[in-house]
Structure formats: structure tokens, C-alpha cells
Amino acid sequence: MVWARDAGLVVEPLSGSESDQIALSLDRLLRASFAERNIIQMFERHLLEIIAGANVAKDQMDAEISGEQPRPGKICGPVPIRAAYFGLGDDWTDLVGITAANVGYFTPGAPADWIHSGTTILGGTAGLPIRVGSNVVHVILGIQDLHPSPKLESVKFEINAREEAVLNLEYTHQDPLSRHLKELEKAYLWKQNDTVLGEIMISSAFGATIEQAIAFPALIGVSYIMEPEARVHDPPNLDGTVHNVVMSTG
């Protein structure tokens, strides 16, 4: 909690039972989902930031952290980040949910919108950021390319109208054991009313056809989300018109 306060975040202390529940949820997530030790170590390196996310979520949503299967009216988390929490489609590989060149595929050699208001689900303007809703908090630890033949060269974020440094993923193509994952030096913590615009780029060296220029960018980290929203299965229902999880900014 000291780390969160030093970062200027408004937080609420966790109880002992909440801390135990977070530890149990993370253990289940890591042991069941990842065999690679380097992925587990990444989560361990960012544990203080994951806990800070819980502190922020508890204050923001005024509810108790209750694990992966929360009690009514509590906070679900920490859980893996769904693409639907950003209005991107059914899952991270659902490129139909992304408005970009070539009907959801990306134009090689130039930045293309990824996380933005112009997706099919959000129905806003392409190139404008999304806004994080009041019923969710995200802790972003890294970015990966889920395509079996990864081509993602880089990712760039604009957070609260501030441009971040470009994150290069090119070296992650070389080692399949890395899961083509770029770990962040410092986690991003996205909370209520934060605006996020994400762009990706694929090198033109791969060619210009749909089959050649394809990537499945995905965020890796954890989310804390209110129990009613955690029960929503259909991705389009998570936008701000029904459930306050993600909204268009225009």
C-alpha cells in the first residue's frame, strides 16, 4: 500500500482474508495456466503492483475483494484480463472486433489502431481512446502476440492524453518459451476514467496480404471487476451502456 500511495493513488487497505484470497487466486492462475517459470517470475516481480491494484479497486468500488468466484456484491479478482473488458471483441484473436485496414487486419509498416473507441462493440470513432469504467481496475504486466507465427514489431500507448514510449516486441519472436511476451518495466494500472489508446505495428517485410500481415496482440496481467459485471458472458454487454466497464470517448 505504501507503493500505491507514493504513486499518488487513492487506496483502501486490504484485510487479512482479502490478502489470502488474492494469494490463492494468483497461485491458481499461475500454476494452472503457465508451466514456464519465467511467466511465474514476472507475476512475482510485479506483486506489489498487483496488490496496489487491489487497494485501488477496493477504494474505487467500495467493496471487498472476493477472488475468482466472488460473493454477490463483492469484487471478482485478481482474474486474467478479458479482451471484452476493452471492447475488443469475443477474445484477443477476434480481429473482427477491431476497426483497422483489411477488415480487421493490420497494414504492414504503419501504426494501426488496436485499443480504441472505433471497435465494433464500442461503435465510436476510430483512433480515439477508450475510457475505463467505474466497475473495473486493470494491472497490465506485459503485451504478447498470440499468433503462432508472431509478427508484432511494437506497441504504443497513449494514457490520459500522454504518449508513452514505444514498446518493442521484435526480440520476443526468437524464443517460443517466452510466449512472445514483452514484460513491462513498470506495470500500468488503469482505473476509473483513465483513457487508453493502443496502437500496434507490423513490419512491411512480412508482406501486404491478409495472411501475411496478421497479429493477435493481447494484454497480460490481472483485472479486478465487480461481481455483477464478472457474471456477464456476452462481450457486447460489457460496454458502458449496460455495464460500466469500458466506454467510447467519442
Secondary structure, 3 states (H helix, E strand, C coil): CHHHHHCCCCCCCCCHHHHHHHHHHHHHHHHHHCCCHHHHHHHHHCHHHHHHHHHHHHHHHCCCECECCCCCCCEEEEEECCHHHHCCCCCCCCHHHCCCHHHHCCCCCCCEEEECCCCCCCCCCCCCCEEECCCEEEEEEEEEECCCCCCEEEEEEEECCEECCCEECHHHHHCHHHCCEEEEEEEEEECCCCEEEEEEEECHHHCCCCCCCCCCEEEEEEEEEEHHHHCCCCHHHHECCCCCCEEECC
